[in-house]
């Protein structure tokens, strides 16, 4: 969907410069800014977190938490 909004020239120039620095379009930059302002997570970050969490799906359920394993290792020395 396309919308028309009014943005002062100086602000639009700064938006365009910031978008160019990031290698993204004006639209992508403004979409991310709107999501951030509304407190929504970045969809790419959310997807990446889900992918990393998926790496642990096949681990046995009886593996102790990391802090327990670290303590056991430390105590064994």
C-alpha positions as CSV (number, residue, x, y, z in Angstrom):
1,X,0.0,0.0,0.0
2,X,1.2,3.5,-0.8
3,X,0.5,6.5,1.4
4,X,1.3,10.2,1.1
5,X,2.8,12.0,4.1
6,X,4.2,15.5,4.6
7,X,7.8,15.6,5.8
8,X,9.9,18.8,6.0
9,X,12.6,19.0,3.4
10,X,15.4,19.0,5.9
11,X,14.1,15.9,7.7
12,X,13.6,14.1,4.5
13,X,17.1,14.8,3.5
14,X,18.4,13.4,6.8
15,X,16.1,10.3,6.3
16,X,17.5,9.8,2.8
17,X,21.1,10.1,4.0
18,X,20.5,7.7,6.9
19,X,18.8,5.2,4.6
20,X,21.7,5.5,2.1
21,X,24.3,4.9,4.9
22,X,22.5,1.7,5.8
23,X,22.1,0.6,2.1
24,X,18.3,0.5,2.3
25,X,15.4,2.3,0.7
26,X,13.6,5.3,2.2
27,X,10.5,3.1,2.6
28,X,12.4,0.4,4.5
29,X,14.0,3.0,6.7
30,X,10.7,4.6,7.6
31,X,9.0,1.2,8.2
32,X,11.7,0.3,10.6
33,X,11.4,3.7,12.3
34,X,7.7,3.3,12.7
35,X,8.0,-0.3,14.1
36,X,10.6,1.0,16.6
37,X,8.5,3.9,17.7
38,X,5.5,1.5,18.3
39,X,7.8,-0.8,20.3
40,X,7.5,-3.7,17.8
41,X,10.5,-6.0,17.3
42,X,12.4,-6.1,14.1
43,X,11.0,-9.0,12.0
44,X,14.4,-10.0,10.9
45,X,15.7,-10.2,14.4
46,X,12.7,-12.1,15.6
47,X,13.2,-14.6,12.7
48,X,16.9,-14.9,13.6
49,X,16.2,-15.6,17.3
50,X,13.6,-18.3,16.3
51,X,16.2,-19.9,14.0
52,X,18.8,-20.0,16.8
53,X,16.3,-21.4,19.3
54,X,15.5,-24.0,16.7
55,X,19.1,-25.2,16.9
56,X,18.4,-26.5,20.4
57,X,15.1,-28.3,19.6
58,X,16.8,-31.7,19.2
59,X,18.8,-31.6,22.4
60,X,17.9,-34.1,25.1
61,X,15.7,-32.6,27.8
62,X,17.9,-33.9,30.6
63,X,20.9,-31.7,29.8
64,X,21.5,-29.4,32.8
65,X,21.5,-25.6,32.4
66,X,24.8,-24.0,31.3
67,X,25.5,-22.5,34.7
68,X,25.3,-26.0,36.3
69,X,27.7,-27.4,33.8
70,X,30.1,-24.5,34.3
71,X,30.0,-25.0,38.0
72,X,30.6,-28.7,37.7
73,X,33.6,-28.1,35.4
74,X,35.0,-25.5,37.8
75,X,34.6,-27.7,40.8
76,X,36.2,-30.7,39.1
77,X,39.5,-28.8,38.8
